[in-house]
Amino acid sequence: GELTIDGVVPIRPGVATPRPLKVEARGLFVEIPRGLRSQLDANVTWDNRSGGSRLSGQVSIASDPYREPITALASLAASLSSVSPGRARTLPGWIAATALDIRVTSVGPLVVDQSALRLEMVPDVQLTGTVGRPSLRGQVAIQDDGRVQAGGRTYRLSDSRLEFSPATGLLPRLNLIGETRVSSYLVTLRMTGPATEIETNFSSDPPLSERDVRSLLVTGQVADPTRRSTESDRFAIGAVSGDVLGVAGQFVGLDSVRVGTED
């Protein structure tokens, strides 16, 4: 690709530079993180004003499908959920305080294609905050007909997205809706909340009780209404919870998840 850098580096805080530093990229090939091979077009300006330095502009991404192991995806998601305080402290103050205003979009969807996930995502986010404390505003839309696998069942996604707010830094809020058919029932999976505290709920059509919907997902049958709760019922509840936790953890690097069911 082509990379052009022109201008003056604003290394003196509070002093306007005669020419801002401009960075233009056209068809620049990068692999960040490992396994995500992308082509970038970017137009970014770094200028210094009396009120402080500022990085602004836009970046557009086109990438090949991301097929790295699910553990690599989890590590990537976890790394984006926080900024290392130690790293931030090593930055000179004037760099850490540089304001960010960079729009990030894509040319076509960004594809994650793995055994447990098949997603096509379209980002429309704004990188804001500062270099020392970056944040995102906007959303990453997950296109319909993606899939998530849990407990040997495939959930087809619709109306799903990742939402970002400057108040939560780089931490996304997940809104995911998936459906799977088990016997004559349509089971809906909903995962909502910030990436560190996702709430997961199941519902079904025709409606089932909490006990029945979990039994249906694990065994393919509803629980026997004449029977009291047994070890197998408790196993079914635990299995569903564990499977959902596994998928959620793979997707956003979770440590815990709360499971509930809507009748």
C-alpha positions in Angstrom: 0.0 0.0 0.0 0.9 3.7 0.1 1.6 5.7 3.3 2.2 9.4 3.3 3.3 11.3 6.4 3.7 15.1 6.1 3.8 17.9 8.6 5.2 18.8 12.0 5.0 16.5 15.1 3.4 18.6 17.9 5.8 17.7 20.7 5.4 21.0 22.6 2.1 21.0 24.5 0.0 24.2 24.2 2.0 25.6 21.3 0.4 25.5 17.9 2.5 23.9 15.1 3.0 25.7 11.8 1.6 22.6 9.9 -0.3 19.8 11.5 1.0 16.2 11.0 -1.1 14.4 8.4 -1.0 10.7 7.8 -2.7 9.2 4.7 -2.8 5.5 3.9 -4.2 3.9 0.8 -4.5 0.1 0.5 -2.2 -0.5 3.4 -2.0 -4.2 4.4 -1.7 -5.0 8.1 -2.2 -8.0 10.3 -3.3 -6.6 13.7 -4.2 -8.6 15.6 -2.5 -11.8 14.4 -4.8 -13.6 11.9 -6.9 -10.5 11.0 -5.5 -9.6 7.6 -6.8 -6.2 6.7 -6.5 -3.4 4.1 -6.7 0.1 5.5 -7.5 3.5 4.0 -6.9 6.2 6.5 -6.8 10.0 6.7 -5.7 11.2 10.1 -4.5 14.6 11.3 -2.5 15.3 14.5 -2.5 19.0 15.4 -1.6 21.0 18.4 -3.8 23.9 19.5 -3.8 26.2 22.4 -6.3 23.9 24.1 -4.1 20.8 23.5 -3.2 18.2 20.9 -5.8 16.3 18.9 -5.8 13.2 16.6 -8.8 13.3 14.2 -9.9 11.8 10.9 -11.3 8.5 9.7 -10.2 4.9 9.1 -11.8 2.4 6.7 -11.1 -1.3 7.0 -11.6 -4.3 4.6 -10.5 -7.6 5.9 -10.3 -11.4 5.1 -12.4 -13.7 7.4 -10.9 -14.1 10.9 -10.4 -17.8 11.5 -8.0 -17.9 14.4 -8.9 -20.3 17.3 -11.7 -19.2 19.6 -9.2 -18.7 22.4 -7.4 -16.1 20.3 -10.7 -14.3 19.8 -11.3 -14.4 23.6 -7.9 -12.9 24.3 -8.5 -10.2 21.7 -11.9 -9.3 23.2 -10.5 -9.2 26.7 -7.6 -7.0 25.7 -10.0 -4.5 24.1 -12.1 -4.3 27.2 -9.6 -2.5 29.3 -6.5 -0.3 29.0 -3.4 -1.3 30.9 -2.7 1.3 33.6 1.0 0.4 33.5 1.2 1.2 29.8 -0.7 4.4 30.2 1.7 5.6 32.9 4.7 5.2 30.5 3.3 7.6 28.0 4.5 11.3 28.2 1.7 13.4 29.6 1.2 15.4 26.4 0.7 12.2 24.4 -1.6 10.6 26.9 -3.7 13.8 27.0 -4.0 14.0 23.2 -7.7 14.0 22.3 -9.1 11.4 19.9 -11.8 11.9 17.3 -11.4 9.1 14.7 -14.3 7.5 12.9 -13.9 3.7 12.1 -15.9 2.0 9.4 -15.5 -1.0 7.1 -15.8 -1.8 3.4 -18.2 -4.7 3.6 -18.7 -6.8 6.8 -15.9 -8.1 9.0 -16.3 -11.8 9.1 -15.6 -14.1 12.1 -15.7 -17.8 10.9 -15.0 -20.4 13.5 -16.5 -23.7 14.7 -18.6 -22.0 17.4 -19.3 -18.7 15.7 -20.1 -17.4 12.3 -20.7 -13.7 12.3 -20.7 -10.8 9.8 -20.2 -7.5 11.6 -20.4 -3.9 10.3 -18.7 -1.3 12.5 -19.7 2.3 12.7 -17.9 3.7 15.7 -16.0 6.8 16.8 -12.7 6.5 18.7 -13.0 9.2 21.4 -11.4 10.1 24.7 -7.7 10.5 24.8 -4.6 8.4 23.9 -4.2 7.6 27.6 -7.9 6.7 28.1 -9.5 5.8 24.8 -13.2 5.0 24.4 -15.6 4.1 21.7 -19.0 5.5 20.7 -21.4 3.9 18.3 -22.2 0.3 17.4 -21.1 -2.8 15.6 -24.1 -4.4 13.9 -24.2 -8.2 13.6 -25.9 -9.0 10.4 -28.8 -11.4 10.5 -28.3 -15.2 9.9 -25.1 -15.3 11.9 -24.8 -18.4 14.1 -23.7 -19.2 17.6 -23.3 -22.9 18.8 -24.0 -23.9 22.4 -24.8 -27.4 23.8 -24.7 -28.9 20.3 -27.4 -26.6 19.1 -27.1 -23.8 16.5 -28.8 -20.5 17.2 -29.5 -18.2 14.2 -29.0 -14.6 15.1 -31.2 -11.6 14.3 -31.3 -7.9 15.4 -28.0 -8.3 17.3 -25.2 -5.8 17.9 -22.4 -4.5 20.1 -23.0 -1.1 21.5 -20.3 1.3 22.8 -20.5 4.3 25.0 -17.7 6.7 26.1 -18.8 6.1 29.7 -17.6 2.5 29.5 -14.3 3.0 27.6 -13.7 0.2 25.1 -16.1 -2.2 26.9 -19.0 -3.2 24.7 -22.6 -3.9 25.6 -23.9 -7.0 24.0 -27.4 -7.3 22.6 -27.8 -10.7 21.0 -30.9 -12.6 19.9 -30.7 -16.1 18.6 -33.3 -18.8 17.7 -33.1 -22.6 17.4 -35.8 -25.1 16.8 -36.1 -28.2 19.1 -38.9 -30.6 18.2 -42.0 -28.5 17.8 -40.7 -25.6 19.9 -38.9 -22.4 18.8 -36.4 -21.5 21.5 -35.1 -17.9 21.7 -31.7 -17.1 23.4 -31.2 -13.5 24.5 -27.8 -12.3 25.8 -27.7 -8.7 27.0 -25.6 -6.4 29.2 -22.0 -5.2 29.4 -19.4 -7.7 28.4 -18.3 -8.3 32.0 -21.9 -8.9 33.3 -24.0 -10.5 30.6 -27.5 -11.7 31.5 -28.8 -14.7 29.5 -32.4 -15.6 29.1 -34.3 -18.4 27.3 -37.9 -18.4 26.1 -39.9 -20.6 23.9 -42.9 -20.7 21.5 -45.2 -22.4 22.5 -44.3 -21.1 26.0 -42.6 -23.5 28.5 -41.6 -23.2 32.1 -38.0 -22.6 33.2 -37.5 -26.2 34.0 -39.0 -27.4 30.7 -37.1 -25.1 28.4 -33.8 -26.1 29.9 -34.7 -29.8 29.8 -35.7 -29.4 26.2 -32.4 -27.8 25.2 -30.3 -30.6 26.9 -32.4 -33.7 26.4 -34.7 -32.8 23.5 -37.7 -33.4 25.7 -39.7 -31.4 28.3 -39.5 -32.5 31.9 -42.1 -34.9 33.2 -44.6 -32.6 35.1 -45.5 -35.5 37.5 -42.0 -35.9 38.7 -40.2 -33.8 41.3 -36.8 -32.3 40.5 -34.1 -34.9 40.2 -30.4 -35.0 39.7 -30.9 -35.2 35.9 -33.0 -32.0 36.0 -30.3 -30.2 38.0 -27.8 -31.5 35.5 -29.8 -30.1 32.6 -29.9 -26.7 34.2 -26.2 -26.8 34.9 -25.4 -28.0 31.4 -27.3 -25.1 29.8 -25.7 -22.6 32.0 -22.3 -24.0 31.4 -22.7 -24.0 27.6 -24.0 -20.4 27.5 -21.1 -19.4 29.7 -18.7 -21.1 27.4 -20.0 -19.3 24.3 -20.2 -15.9 26.1 -16.7 -16.3 27.4 -15.4 -17.2 23.9 -17.2 -14.2 22.4 -16.2 -11.5 24.9 -13.7 -13.1 27.3 -16.1 -13.5 30.2 -15.4 -14.9 33.7 -19.1 -15.2 34.7 -22.6 -15.0 33.4 -26.0 -15.1 35.0 -28.6 -17.4 33.4 -32.4 -16.8 33.7 -35.4 -18.0 31.8 -38.5 -16.2 30.6 -41.7 -18.4 30.7 
